[in-house]
Amino acid sequence: MDRMDPEGNEYNPETLALGYGYDPLLSEGSVKPPVFLTSTFQFKSAMEGKRFFELAYGLRQKEEGESLGLIYSRINNPNMQIFEERMAAWDHMEQGAVFSSGMAAIMTAILCHVQPGDYILSSAPVYGGTHYLFEHILPKFNVRVIQVPAGNDTAALMDEAAQEIGVEKVKMIYLETPANPSNIMIDLESISSLAKDFSSRRKEKVLLAVDNTFFGPIFQRPADYGADLIIYSATKFIGGHSDLIAGVVTGKKEDIKPILDYRTIFGTMANPFTGWLLLRSLETLSVRMRRQAKSAKILAKYLMEHSKVKNVKYPALYSSDNPQKKIFEKQCTGPGSLISFDIYQGEEQAFKLLDSFRIFRLAVSLGGTESLVEHPMSMTHADVPPEQLENFGVTSGTIRMSVGIEHISDLKRDIKNALAKI
């Protein structure tokens, strides 16, 4: 199956997820790709092996119509490649790279594109593991990260930060939108314009990388607004069943090539069985995410009207005069299924609430078929100083809720009963 139909129209992602990048005739007619559980692949001849390695190590340019042949599963594997092609198509990108975890994707994508002395401008808050990478690991490589609050003024704040350190030192802009766990959104077009401005002044490309885990690839496509790299924890919605750990990056070939080179040497690729599981999950991604978002909208509205809930951050409920609503309506097609809300009391009452759920499971992660709740300040974002989190709108009373596919009436009743106990 090609990416385009005979008339030149691109197939929809939901269709591509079931057929693109795979020829059943190459696998005994199997309708679904089999699991290629092999570490190495046999060459047809010594010359073929030589030519494959020349491409793998950049010793020569590809000839017209030539592609990298199968060599070794640390470099490439059919299960990985099919998934990468389908993800790239979904994101309106040219190429993808799948990894052993979301953090492996983030780390590899960053380290191959920055050098000692470079600066990264990042929105905040970000996922706790990303924050740890930024604060404790990258500085050891003399790579500095400046974080500014996510929101309506992110572009202006990043511009101010760049002027202070020197625009020529900025190599990458890194965003999470919506932010984790506050659900605050960032205008991608304004940041893309900033990256282009920095690139012209630095006379070298300043990459815009977007963690699209919360909304993508169903409800938000950052490539349409100027993103160079789109990053996911595929453990979440893409995997969708809480039974695998994986990450993926998509982008233009010129930006993905060094990531693939580093992945080969770092050994941060996903294994073949994980690649197969991701292909399985990708087929139902649209159905699951839309069902989860439908339920989340109902539950967010219920929470917003409850007397024990101080506030609710959920994109579909922004008021018409809130600038966040304009961002949401411009770059998103749906609100997702992550709800961030605050209760009036602090940690003690938050813990009591979390311990009172019966259907919502008290666990970190998100995007699975099951509904989850957690306490960001003491769990996923425990490494971030509390006062810093509070500046980003995350308090000791903040709860992050990931809505699954259980029946909506049961989920609503579970929230009602849990809130009644605090």
C-alpha positions as CSV (number, residue, x, y, z in Angstrom):
1,M,0.0,0.0,0.0
2,D,1.3,3.4,-0.9
3,R,0.9,6.7,1.0
4,M,-1.1,8.1,-2.0
5,D,-4.0,6.7,-4.0
6,P,-3.8,6.5,-7.8
7,E,-5.3,10.0,-8.1
8,G,-2.6,11.5,-5.9
9,N,-4.7,11.9,-2.8
10,E,-3.0,11.0,0.5
11,Y,-4.8,8.3,2.4
12,N,-6.1,9.2,5.9
13,P,-3.9,8.0,8.8
14,E,-6.5,5.6,10.1
15,T,-6.2,3.8,6.7
16,L,-2.5,4.0,6.5
17,A,-2.2,2.5,10.0
18,L,-3.6,-0.8,8.7
19,G,-1.6,-1.2,5.5
20,Y,1.1,1.3,4.8
21,G,4.7,0.1,4.6
22,Y,3.9,-3.6,4.5
23,D,3.6,-6.0,1.6
24,P,2.0,-9.3,2.7
25,L,3.5,-11.1,-0.3
26,L,6.9,-10.7,1.3
27,S,5.7,-12.6,4.4
28,E,3.9,-15.7,3.0
29,G,0.7,-13.6,2.5
30,S,0.2,-12.9,6.2
31,V,-2.4,-10.1,6.4
32,K,-0.6,-8.7,9.5
33,P,3.2,-8.3,9.8
34,P,4.7,-11.2,11.6
35,V,7.1,-10.6,14.5
36,F,10.7,-10.6,13.2
37,L,12.4,-12.0,16.3
38,T,15.9,-12.0,14.9
39,S,19.1,-10.2,15.8
40,T,20.7,-10.4,12.3
41,F,19.7,-10.8,8.7
42,Q,21.3,-13.0,6.0
43,F,22.7,-11.2,2.9
44,K,22.1,-12.6,-0.6
45,S,25.8,-12.0,-1.4
46,A,29.0,-10.5,0.0
47,M,28.6,-7.5,-2.3
48,E,25.0,-6.9,-1.0
49,G,26.4,-6.9,2.6
50,K,29.1,-4.4,1.6
51,R,26.6,-2.1,-0.1
52,F,24.2,-2.2,2.9
53,F,27.0,-1.3,5.3
54,E,28.2,1.6,3.0
55,L,24.7,3.1,3.4
56,A,24.4,2.4,7.1
57,Y,27.7,4.2,7.9
58,G,27.3,7.0,5.3
59,L,30.2,5.9,3.2
60,R,28.2,6.6,0.0
61,Q,25.0,8.3,-1.1
62,K,21.8,6.3,-1.9
63,E,21.2,5.6,-5.5
64,E,17.8,6.5,-6.9
65,G,15.2,4.1,-5.6
66,E,17.7,2.4,-3.2
67,S,16.9,1.9,0.5
68,L,18.9,0.6,3.4
69,G,18.7,-3.2,3.5
70,L,18.2,-5.2,6.6
71,I,21.4,-5.8,8.5
72,Y,21.0,-6.1,12.2
73,S,18.1,-5.3,14.5
74,R,20.1,-2.7,16.4
75,I,20.1,-0.8,13.1
76,N,16.8,-1.8,11.5
77,N,14.1,-4.4,11.7
78,P,10.9,-4.8,9.7
79,N,8.6,-4.3,12.8
80,M,10.4,-1.1,13.6
81,Q,10.5,0.2,10.1
82,I,6.8,-0.4,9.3
83,F,5.8,1.4,12.5
84,E,8.2,4.3,11.8
85,E,6.7,4.8,8.3
86,R,3.2,4.8,9.6
87,M,3.9,7.2,12.4
88,A,5.7,9.6,10.0
89,A,2.7,9.5,7.7
90,W,0.4,10.2,10.6
91,D,2.5,13.2,11.7
92,H,2.8,14.6,8.2
93,M,6.6,14.0,8.4
94,E,9.1,12.2,6.2
95,Q,10.7,9.7,8.6
96,G,10.4,8.2,12.0
97,A,12.7,6.5,14.6
98,V,11.3,4.2,17.3
99,F,13.1,3.9,20.7
100,S,13.1,1.7,23.8
101,S,11.4,4.4,25.8
102,G,10.1,8.0,25.6
103,M,13.2,9.2,27.6
104,A,15.5,7.3,25.1
105,A,13.8,9.2,22.3
106,I,14.2,12.5,24.0
107,M,17.8,12.0,25.0
108,T,19.0,10.6,21.7
109,A,17.2,13.4,19.7
110,I,18.8,16.1,21.9
111,L,22.3,14.7,22.2
112,C,22.7,14.3,18.4
113,H,21.7,17.8,17.7
114,V,23.4,19.9,20.4
115,Q,27.1,20.4,21.3
116,P,28.9,21.5,24.5
117,G,28.2,25.2,25.0
118,D,24.8,25.1,23.4
119,Y,21.6,26.3,25.1
120,I,18.1,24.8,24.9
121,L,15.1,26.9,25.6
122,S,12.3,24.8,27.1
123,S,8.7,25.4,28.2
124,A,7.8,24.4,31.7
125,P,6.5,22.4,33.4
126,V,7.7,19.3,31.5
127,Y,7.5,15.6,32.3
128,G,9.5,14.8,35.4
129,G,12.0,12.6,33.6
130,T,12.6,15.3,31.0
131,H,13.1,17.9,33.8
132,Y,15.7,15.6,35.5
133,L,17.6,15.3,32.1
134,F,17.6,19.0,31.7
135,E,18.6,19.9,35.2
136,H,21.0,17.1,36.2
137,I,22.4,15.3,33.1
138,L,22.7,17.7,30.2
139,P,24.8,20.2,32.3
140,K,27.4,17.5,32.7
141,F,27.9,17.7,28.9
142,N,28.0,21.6,29.2
143,V,24.5,21.9,27.6
144,R,22.3,24.3,29.5
145,V,18.5,24.5,29.5
146,I,16.6,27.6,30.3
147,Q,12.9,26.9,31.2
148,V,10.2,29.5,30.9
149,P,6.5,29.0,31.9
150,A,4.1,27.5,29.3
151,G,1.3,29.8,28.4
152,N,0.2,32.7,26.3
153,D,3.6,34.6,26.7
154,T,6.0,31.7,26.1
155,A,7.4,33.1,22.9
156,A,8.1,36.5,24.4
157,L,9.7,34.9,27.5
158,M,11.9,32.7,25.3
159,D,12.9,35.7,23.2
160,E,13.9,37.6,26.4
161,A,15.9,34.6,27.6
162,A,17.7,34.3,24.3
163,Q,18.6,38.0,24.2
164,E,20.1,37.6,27.7
165,I,22.4,34.7,26.9
166,G,22.9,35.5,23.3
167,V,20.8,34.2,20.4
168,E,23.9,32.6,18.8
169,K,24.0,30.1,21.7
170,V,20.5,28.8,21.3
171,K,20.5,25.5,19.4
172,M,17.0,24.0,20.2
173,I,13.6,25.0,21.4
174,Y,11.8,22.3,23.3
175,L,8.1,22.3,24.0
176,E,5.4,20.2,25.8
177,T,2.0,21.4,24.7
178,P,-0.2,20.8,26.6
179,A,2.2,21.0,29.5
180,N,2.5,18.1,31.9
181,P,0.7,18.1,34.2
182,S,-0.9,21.6,34.1
183,N,-2.5,21.2,30.6
184,I,-1.4,24.7,29.7
185,M,-1.0,25.1,25.9
186,I,1.5,27.0,23.8
187,D,1.0,28.7,20.4
188,L,3.2,26.6,18.1
189,E,3.2,29.1,15.3
190,S,4.6,31.8,17.5
191,I,7.4,29.5,18.7
192,S,8.1,28.3,15.1
193,S,8.5,32.0,14.0
194,L,10.9,32.5,16.9
195,A,13.0,29.5,15.9
196,K,13.2,30.7,12.3
197,D,14.3,34.2,13.6
198,F,17.0,32.6,15.8
199,S,18.1,30.4,12.8
200,S,18.6,33.4,10.6
201,R,20.6,35.3,13.2
202,R,22.6,32.3,14.3
203,K,23.1,31.3,10.6
204,E,22.5,27.7,11.6
205,K,19.2,25.9,12.0
206,V,17.6,26.2,15.5
207,L,15.4,23.1,15.8
208,L,11.9,23.2,17.3
209,A,11.1,19.9,19.1
210,V,7.6,19.3,20.4
211,D,6.6,16.6,22.8
212,N,3.2,15.7,21.4
213,T,2.4,12.8,23.8
214,F,-0.8,14.3,25.3
215,F,-2.6,15.1,22.0
216,G,-0.9,13.4,19.2
217,P,-1.1,12.2,16.6
218,I,-4.9,12.4,16.7
219,F,-5.7,15.9,18.0
220,Q,-2.6,17.9,17.2
221,R,0.0,17.9,14.4
222,P,2.9,20.2,15.2
223,A,4.5,19.7,11.8
224,D,1.6,21.7,10.3
225,Y,2.7,24.7,12.5
226,G,6.5,24.5,11.9
227,A,7.8,21.8,14.3
228,D,11.0,20.1,13.1
229,L,10.9,17.1,15.5
230,I,7.8,15.5,17.1
231,I,8.5,13.4,20.1
232,Y,6.3,10.9,21.9
233,S,6.3,8.6,24.8
234,A,4.7,5.8,22.8
235,T,4.2,4.0,26.1
236,K,1.1,6.2,26.5
237,F,-1.7,6.6,23.9
238,I,0.2,5.1,21.0
239,G,0.9,1.9,22.8
240,G,-2.4,2.4,24.7
241,H,-2.6,-0.8,26.7
242,S,0.0,-0.2,29.5
243,D,1.9,-3.3,28.4
244,L,5.0,-1.8,26.7
245,I,7.6,0.9,27.0
246,A,8.6,2.8,23.9
247,G,9.3,6.2,22.3
248,V,9.2,7.7,18.8
249,V,10.5,10.7,17.0
250,T,9.3,11.9,13.6
251,G,10.7,14.6,11.4
252,K,12.3,15.5,8.0
253,K,14.9,13.0,6.8
254,E,17.7,15.5,7.3
255,D,16.8,15.9,10.9
256,I,16.1,12.2,11.6
257,K,19.3,10.8,10.0
258,P,21.6,11.9,12.8
259,I,19.1,10.6,15.3
260,L,19.1,7.2,13.7
261,D,23.0,7.2,13.6
262,Y,23.1,8.0,17.3
263,R,20.4,5.4,18.1
264,T,22.5,2.7,16.4
265,I,25.6,3.5,18.5
266,F,23.7,4.2,21.8
267,G,21.6,1.1,21.3
268,T,18.4,3.0,22.3
269,M,16.2,1.3,19.7
270,A,13.0,-0.6,20.5
271,N,13.1,-4.4,20.2
272,P,11.2,-6.2,17.4
273,F,8.4,-7.5,19.7
274,T,7.7,-3.9,20.9
275,G,7.6,-2.8,17.3
276,W,5.0,-5.4,16.6
277,L,2.9,-4.4,19.7
278,L,3.1,-0.8,18.5
279,L,1.7,-1.8,15.1
280,R,-1.1,-3.6,16.8
281,S,-2.0,-0.6,18.9
282,L,-1.7,2.0,16.1
283,E,-4.6,0.4,14.3
284,T,-7.0,1.4,17.1
285,L,-5.4,4.6,18.2
286,S,-8.0,6.9,16.7
287,V,-10.9,5.0,18.1
288,R,-9.4,4.8,21.6
289,M,-8.4,8.4,21.8
290,R,-11.7,9.8,20.6
291,R,-13.6,7.6,23.0
292,Q,-11.4,8.7,25.9
293,A,-11.7,12.3,25.0
294,K,-15.5,12.1,24.8
295,S,-15.6,10.7,28.4
296,A,-13.0,13.1,29.7
297,K,-15.1,16.1,28.5
298,I,-18.1,14.9,30.5
299,L,-16.0,14.2,33.6
300,A,-14.1,17.5,33.4
301,K,-17.4,19.4,33.3
302,Y,-18.6,17.4,36.3
303,L,-15.5,18.2,38.3
304,M,-15.7,21.9,37.3
305,E,-19.2,22.1,38.9
306,H,-18.3,20.3,42.1
307,S,-18.0,22.3,45.3
308,K,-14.9,20.5,46.5
309,V,-12.9,21.2,43.3
310,K,-11.1,24.5,43.2
311,N,-10.4,24.6,39.5
312,V,-10.1,22.4,36.4
313,K,-7.7,22.7,33.6
314,Y,-9.1,21.0,30.5
315,P,-8.9,22.5,27.0
316,A,-12.5,22.0,26.0
317,L,-13.7,24.0,29.0
318,Y,-11.8,27.2,28.5
319,S,-14.0,30.4,28.5
320,S,-14.4,32.4,25.3
321,D,-12.2,35.2,26.7
322,N,-9.3,32.9,27.7
323,P,-6.4,33.2,25.2
324,Q,-5.8,29.4,25.8
325,K,-9.1,28.8,24.0
326,K,-7.9,30.6,20.9
327,I,-4.7,28.4,20.9
328,F,-6.7,25.3,21.4
329,E,-9.2,26.1,18.6
330,K,-6.4,27.0,16.2
331,Q,-4.1,24.1,16.4
332,C,-6.1,21.2,17.9
333,T,-9.0,19.1,16.7
334,G,-9.9,17.6,20.1
335,P,-9.3,18.1,23.8
336,G,-7.6,14.8,24.7
337,S,-8.3,12.8,27.9
338,L,-5.9,14.3,30.5
339,I,-7.6,16.4,33.2
340,S,-5.7,18.5,35.7
341,F,-7.7,19.7,38.7
342,D,-7.1,21.2,42.2
343,I,-8.9,20.5,45.4
344,Y,-9.1,23.2,48.0
345,Q,-7.0,21.3,50.6
346,G,-3.4,20.3,50.2
347,E,-1.5,17.0,50.1
348,E,-3.3,15.3,53.0
349,Q,-6.7,15.7,51.5
350,A,-5.3,15.0,48.0
351,F,-4.0,11.7,49.2
352,K,-7.3,10.9,50.9
353,L,-9.0,11.5,47.6
354,L,-6.6,9.4,45.7
355,D,-7.0,6.5,48.1
356,S,-10.8,6.6,47.8
357,F,-11.0,5.8,44.1
358,R,-12.1,2.3,43.2
359,I,-12.1,2.3,39.3
360,F,-9.5,5.0,38.7
361,R,-6.2,3.3,39.6
362,L,-3.6,5.1,41.6
363,A,-0.6,4.8,39.3
364,V,1.6,7.0,37.1
365,S,1.6,7.0,33.3
366,L,-1.3,7.9,31.2
367,G,-3.1,7.1,27.9
368,G,-3.9,3.5,28.6
369,T,-7.3,1.8,28.3
370,E,-7.6,2.0,32.1
371,S,-8.3,5.2,34.0
372,L,-5.5,6.5,36.2
373,V,-5.0,9.2,38.9
374,E,-1.8,10.5,40.5
375,H,-0.3,13.3,42.6
376,P,2.2,15.1,40.4
377,M,4.0,17.1,43.2
378,S,4.9,14.0,45.1
379,M,5.1,11.5,42.3
380,T,5.8,12.2,38.6
381,H,7.3,15.6,39.3
382,A,8.9,14.9,42.7
383,D,12.3,16.1,41.4
384,V,11.0,19.6,40.7
385,P,11.2,22.0,43.6
386,P,7.6,22.6,45.0
387,E,8.0,26.4,44.8
388,Q,8.9,26.0,41.1
389,L,5.9,23.8,40.4
390,E,3.6,26.3,42.1
391,N,4.9,29.0,39.8
392,F,3.8,26.8,37.0
393,G,0.3,26.3,38.4
394,V,0.9,22.9,40.0
395,T,0.1,22.7,43.8
396,S,0.0,20.2,46.6
397,G,-3.7,19.9,45.8
398,T,-3.2,19.1,42.1
399,I,-4.5,15.8,40.7
400,R,-3.7,14.5,37.2
401,M,-6.4,12.2,35.8
402,S,-6.0,10.0,32.7
403,V,-9.4,8.9,31.5
404,G,-9.7,5.4,30.0
405,I,-12.4,3.5,28.1
406,E,-14.5,2.2,31.0
407,H,-18.2,3.1,30.9
408,I,-18.7,6.8,31.6
409,S,-21.4,6.2,34.2
410,D,-19.1,4.1,36.3
411,L,-16.3,6.6,36.1
412,K,-18.5,9.5,37.0
413,R,-19.9,7.6,40.0
414,D,-16.4,6.7,41.1
415,I,-15.4,10.4,41.1
416,K,-18.6,11.3,43.0
417,N,-18.0,8.7,45.7
418,A,-14.3,9.6,46.1
419,L,-15.0,13.3,46.5
420,A,-17.7,12.6,49.1
421,K,-15.0,11.1,51.3
422,I,-12.9,14.3,51.6
